[in-house]
Amino acid sequence: MIGRIAVLGGGHGLAAVLGALRDVPCQLTAVVTIADDGGSSGELRRRCGGPAVGDLRRALIALAHDDAPLARALERPVTVEHLGRHPLGNIVIRALIDVFGDLERGIAWLAAELGIHTQVLPATVAPLSLRGQAGRQVLEGESAIGTSPTLIRRLRFVPERPAVSEAALAAVAESDLVLLGPGSLFTSVLAVCALPDMLAALAATAARVTWIGNLQAEPGETANMSARRHLSVLRRHGVRVDAVLYDPESELAFAPGELLRQGVEALPFALQSERRGVHDPQLLRVALTELLAERPATSTAVG
């Protein structure tokens, strides 16, 4: 069994992978984007400044045991005067930033209180924003990029070279396996993987870098994009991909031999739940367990 795993991304895709790996015996590190500017996270950023914390909250909840009262409480919406209505966890994390003077330390404290042994890290040490190039138009922020009717050609960052967490870089360097995604291609996966310092860490690690492919294209951000186009976007941004874990029955499947011709290992597994486009937690766990054990695919694999 592989001992050290780093998972990079954000949103519900990252949470799904962390939930699947929660009880697997391994040394797990989650590296989470803090670039969101929509929903509760975006509203809190506009009102109070600082980083987006919603994806960090989702990661912690995914890793906590289902019967943990504190985890359930952190998901409950509360109304705070002058701030409006937000998940309690977002308010708590932002308060911990003030208490510890550091997001990474605040998250580590909260993880310990939740009984979580996984290291959950913000990808960058300071707030950042996303900038997308769509044709001749420049889109500012995660929300604008995620709903763009025009294909995003390039993702950039503000500041241009954000400082990446040293602990996150060390986790990638020391891992046996690095998992990218699944999740929104530009605003979750590339929001972490395309950070300049992270690109260098991925290029240098001895770990196998495996992208967990999405099951279907997303309206706006990746509308009408094939699986092959998704992979080409990752590569165009300089992201190393050694293997792809995907569902051959999904909308974003690869043709037989297509990945091999590109020098990428194909890992076809049944992953989709009864809800179209959603990863089934148990199927994802089976696929990841096979991958972590470094055994040939058995009857759980398809295609």
N, C-alpha and C positions, 0 to 999 in steps of 0.2 A: 504494500500500500504506500502510495506517495505520502510524504510527511508534511511538506510545506506548500501551501497554495495561496496565491494572491488572486483576488477577484476585483476587476476594475469596471466601473460604470456608475449607474445611478438609476433612480426610478424603480418601477415595479419589476423590471427585468432583473436588476441586481438583487432585489429583495427575494425574488423567486429562487435564484441560485443559492443565496445564503440560507434560505429556509430548507432547501434540499440538502445542503451540506451541514446543517446545524448539529446533527448527532453523529456525523461521520468522524471517526478518530483521525484528526489531522491538525496541523498548526495552520490556522486560517487567518488571513488578513483581508479586509475589505477596504478598497481605496475608492472614495465616493466623491462625485462632483459636488461643488458648492456654488455652481454658476447659474442655478435656476433663477428666473425672475417672474415666474407666474404663480398664481394661486396664493396660498397663505405665505409661502416663503418670499414671493415677490413683493407682496404687500408689506411685510415686515421689513424687507430691505429698503423699500421706498420711504417708510416711516422712520426707521431707526438706523439705516445703514447696515454695514456688516455683511457677513456671508449668508447664503441661502442654507437653511438647515433641514428642510423637509426630507431630502433624500437620506440624510444621516438618521433622521427619526425612523424612516421606513426600514433602514438596514438594521437598526437596533431592535425594532419590533419583530422583524423576521427571525432574528437570532434568539430572542427571548422565548422561554417555554410558554406554551399556550395558556397555562393556568397562572401565569405571573400577574398578580393584581396591578403592579406598577406599570407593566407593559400595556395592559388594557386601559389603564387610566391615561397614559400618554397619548392614546389615540382619540380620546374624548374631546369634542369641541368645547371650548370655553369662550366667554365674551369678556374681554378686558377693556376697561375704560380707555378711550383714546386710541386703542389698537384695533378694536373690532373682534370678530369671531375667528378663532384659530384652533388647531389641534393643541392640546395642552403640551405635548412634547416639544413643539416648536418654541413655545414660550419658555419652557424649562431649559432647553438647550441654550437659548439666547441669554437667559439669566446666568447660566453656568459660565458662559464666556465672560460675563462681568465679574463673577466670583473668582474664577481662576486666572483671568486675564489672558486666556489662551483656549482656543476652540479644541485643540487636540487633547489637552489635559481635562477639559470639561467633559468631553465625550468618553474618555477613559474612566472617569469617575462614575458617570451614569451607567456605563456598561457593567462596571463592577457591582453597582447597586441592583442591576437587573440579573445578575448571576451569569453574565456573558463572559466567556473566556476568549472569544475571537477579538482580534485587534481591529477596531473600526477607525479609519483615518480619513480626515478630509484630504482631498487630493492636493490642495494648495494651502499655503500657510496664511494667505490673505485673500480677501474677496476678489473676485474677477468677474468679467462679463464676456459673453460670446459675441463674435462678429462674423457674419456670413456674407460671402460674395455670391450673389445670384444674378447671373448675367452682368449687366452694368450697374445693378443696384447693390448697395451695401445695406445689409440688415443688421440692426443693433439689438442684441439681446436674445435670450433663449426662446421667448414666446414668439417673436417675429420669425425666427428661423424655423421653428417647429410648425408654423402654419403657412410657410411660404408657398405660393402657387407656382413659383419658378424654381427650377432645380438649383440646389446649392452646389456651387463649384468648389468652394474652399472655406474652411472654418479657421478663424483666427481668434486671438485672445486680446483682451484689454485688462491689464497691461500686456504688451506683446510677448513677453517671456515671464510668466508668473512663476514665483518661487514654489517649487513642489516640495511637499513634506519629505524631509530626509528619511523618516521612518518608512514612508511609502516607497521611496526609491530603494531602500535597503530590503524591503519585503520582496520587491520584484527581483532584485539581484540574487537573493538567497533562496528563492522558491524553486521547487521541483516542477511546478506547473503554474502557469498564469492563464486565467480565464478572462476573456473580454466579453462583456455583455451577458445576455441579450439586452435589448432596449433600443430606444430611439437612436438612430445611427449617429446623427450629428450632436444632439443635445444631451445624450447620456454617454455613449461609447467614446466617440471622438472627443467629447468634452474632457475626458480624462486621458485617453490614450495619445491624443495628438498634442498634448502639452510638450513643449520642446525637450524639457529634461526627462519626461517620461518616455518619449520616443527613443532617446539615447539609452535609457535603462532597459527598455524592451529589446533593443537591438543587441545589447551586450549580455543579457542574462543567458545562463545555461539551461533555463527552464524551457519546456515546450509551451509555446504561446498558442492557445486555442481560442478561436472565436466561436461563441455560441450564437448561431444565426437566429434571426427573427423568423417567425412563422408566416408573416404576411407583411406587405408594404403598409406604411402608415399614410393616412391622408395628409397632404401638405408636404411634410418633410421628405418622405421617400415614395410618394405616389408614383405608381407605375414602374418602379425600379425592380429589376430582377435580382435574384440572389447573386448572380455574377457581377451585377453592377454595384451591389453593396460591397462586395469584396474588393472591387476595383477602386471604390472610393476610399476604403481603408488603406489600400496600398498607395494611392495617390497622395495621401497625407503622410506617408512614410511609416505606417504602422506595420510591424512584422506580424505575419500570421503563418504559423507552421501547420495548423490543422483546423478543420471546421467541423463542429458538431451541429448537425441539422436533421430535420425531419424530411425524409424523401417523399412523403405524402402531402407536405404542406405547399402553400403557394410559392414560398421561397426555397424551392428545392434545387439541387444541382443535378445536371444530367450525369449518367454514369461515365466515369473517366474524366469529367470536366475539370475537377480539382487536381487530379493526378497530373494532367497535362500542364498545369500551372505550378507544379512542384509543391502542392499542398496536400496533406493527408486528409482523406475523406472519412468522417465518422458519422455514418447514417444511423439514426435511432428514431424510434417512435417517440415523439415528444408532445404532441398536441392533445389537449383535453377535448371534451365534447364541445366546449366553447371555441369556435373558430378563432385562431390567432393567439390563443392562450396556452402557455406551457402547463401541462399536467404535473403537479408536484411530485407524484410518485414515479411517473415515467422519467422525469428529469433526474430524480434521485438515482434510479436504476442506471441511467445512461452515465451519470457522473461517477457512480460507484465503479462501473466497468472501466471508465477512463482512468480513475485514480488507481485501480488495481493493476493497470497496465497489462490487462489480459486481452486476448483476442475477443471480439464481439461474439456473444452467444445468441441464443434464441430471442433475446430482448432486442437485438438489432434487426433492422429491416432493410430491404432494398438491395 
